[in-house]
Amino acid sequence: MEALMSEIQIEIDDAVLADAARMFGTKTHEETINSAVQDVAQRVRRREAFERLGKMGKAGDFDLLLDKRNYRK
């Protein structure tokens, strides 16, 4: 399935873009911006997942695992 693409025109600080390109190892502006946006989306998804796991832990959802006899035979 092919991703939908949007064409937009924005102004970006050249120094920030160059720094991001160095960090991501990208060669073009488009590649750099796509990598940066994807990186942020992935970081947010991971943070949200960790927050859900934290809530599950506080609720005791993993307490069964505290005793190895519950999951090892």
Contacts in CASP RR format, 6 or more apart in sequence:
PFRMAT RR
TARGET T0000
AUTHOR 0000-0000-0000
METHOD contacts of the structure
MODEL  1
MEALMSEIQIEIDDAVLADAARMFGTKTHEETINSAVQDVAQRVRRREAF
ERLGKMGKAGDFDLLLDKRNYRK
12 29 0 8 1.000
12 33 0 8 1.000
17 29 0 8 1.000
17 32 0 8 1.000
17 33 0 8 1.000
20 26 0 8 1.000
20 32 0 8 1.000
20 33 0 8 1.000
20 35 0 8 1.000
20 36 0 8 1.000
21 27 0 8 1.000
21 29 0 8 1.000
21 31 0 8 1.000
21 32 0 8 1.000
24 31 0 8 1.000
24 32 0 8 1.000
24 35 0 8 1.000
24 36 0 8 1.000
24 39 0 8 1.000
25 35 0 8 1.000
26 32 0 8 1.000
26 35 0 8 1.000
56 62 0 8 1.000
64 70 0 8 1.000
64 71 0 8 1.000
65 71 0 8 1.000
END
